[in-house]
Amino acid sequence: TNFHTFSSGNDWGYSEFLDGNYLNSRRNDLITDDRLRVYVGVVVDGGGGGGGGGGGKIDDG
């Protein structure tokens, strides 16, 4: 598993974040029948670095 830490800045993403050869490799089985399969893992760091959020509590009422 590869990890990437995003730094704050004025850009909207990274142009070379995911290699096209990796996407198109049949071995990785990510593109079939013109559909892209995406696996996502998200880790939220509550370290107080800004970016909004209210301490991780969900208010559904």
Order of alpha helices (4+ residues) and beta strands (2+ residues): alpha-beta-beta
